[in-house]
């Protein structure tokens, strides 16, 4: 009806109450999915649809998956938009527990929705941009990025994460 959150025309003008009502819609949607053992895997502003003045729904279940054997998009590298993915996926860390790997990833991306609503930033890139190049994930654009273990990176990652939240 009013488009998705990423393109919502009145995002610059609504107050905090509007933003929190929209965020509440995303929280309820994830809670409903998770209660049925479904991980969305692509929670981002472009997939949060706005209806009426302040009603939102989480759309695009194209990358959703379950913990059942043979489920589509169940492999660790098969998530949605990496621009909103949790740090673990960027650093190729694969937790053995499905609930931690998938449900927690959804919750990280939900936090990204809140960061977008409150500060109009992509929290992942906002945090990674503060880190030294050698601590950032290895990519085609940064072949000299972090080559150590995810566990060894955690203290540094937490430091930059705390700084990003504070800012």
N, C-alpha and C positions, 0 to 999 in steps of 0.2 A: 504494500500500500504506500509506504513512504520510503521504500528503498532499504538498503543495508546501512549499518552503522558507519562504515567507511565513507559513504557518500551522503550521509544524512545532512540535509541543507541547514538544519537549525542547530548543529552541534556546537557552533561557536556561541550561541546565545542562551541555551537552557542552563538552569541552575543545577546545583548538586543533587537536589531531590530527584529531578528528571533523570540524571545520569545514574543514580542509584536504583531507580525503578527499572531502567533498561538493564542494568547489571543483574538485578534480581531475576529477570526473565532468563538470562543466560544461566544463572545458578540453578534455577528450578529445572531447566531443560537438562543440564548435565546430571543433576540428581536423579531425574527420571530415567535417563539412559543407563547410568551406572547401577541403579537399582535392578535393572534387567540384564546386567552383565554386558553392556554395550559401551565401548569406548568410541567417542566421536573422532578424535585424532586430527581435527582440522578446525579448532576453535580460533576464530580470528574476526576482526571487525567486519570484514566482507561477508561473513556467514551469520551475522547477527541481524535479523530482519526486524524493522521497526514498523509497528502498526498503530494506528490512532495517534494519540498524543504521547504516550509513554509506555506502550506495550511492546515487548520484544519476544521473538522466538528464534531459536537456534536452527538454522537451515543447513542444507548441503550435507547429507549423510553419506556422500559418495565414498569416503575413506573410512567410514566406521567399521568396526570389527568386534568380534566376541572372543572369548577365551576357549572356544570350541576347536577341536582339531580340524585342520583344513579350512579355517575361516579365511575369507578374502582379507587382504591387507593385514595379516597377522604377523608378518615378518618385521623385525625391528626397523629395517630401513624403509618400510612402507607406511610412512606417515603422510600427512597432508603437506601444506605449505611450509617449507623449512624456514621461511622468514619469521615464523611464529613458534617454531618447535623449541622444546626445552634444550637446555645446554647438553644434557646427556646424549641426545641424538647427534648434535654437532660434533661432539667428541667421541662418537662411536662407542659409547658405553651402553651395554645392554643388560639391564638388571634381569635376573632369572625369574623373578616373580611378576606375573602378568599384571597384577593389580598395581604394582609399583610402576612398572614400565609404561602401561597405557593409561590407567586412571589418573595417576599422578601427573602424567604428561598433559592430560586434559585440564587438570587443575592449574598447572603452570600457564597454559594458554589462556585459561580463564583469568588469571592474574594479569595477563597481557591485555585482556579486554578492559579491566579496571584501569590499568596504566593509560590506555588509549582514551578512556572516558574522562579521567581526571587530569591527565597531563598532555594528552594528544601526542603521545610518543609510542613507538614500537619498542617495548621494553627489552627485547632480546638485543636488537641492534644498539639501543641506547647503552646497554651494559657492555656488550662486546667492544664497542668503539672506544671505551675507556681503557681497555686492557692493552698492554704492550703487544706488538705484532707477534712476537715469539710465543705468547701465551694464548693467542687467538686460535680458533680451530684451523686445521690444515684444509685448504680448499684449492681450487685451481687458481684463485686470485692470491692466495697466501700459501704457497707450497712449503714455506719454512715455518709454518705455525707449529703449535704444540705437538710434540711427538711422544710425550710421556704418558703415564697412566692417568685416568680420570681421577682416581683417588689422590694422586700426588698434586693434581691441579686444584682440588677442592678448597684448600685454604686461600689461595689467590683468588679463585672464583668468588668465594664468599665475601672477600674484601671488596672487590669491585661491584658485586651485587649490592652490598650494603651501601656503598657510595652512590650507586645509581638510585636506590630507593630514597636515600636522604636528599638527593638533589631533586 
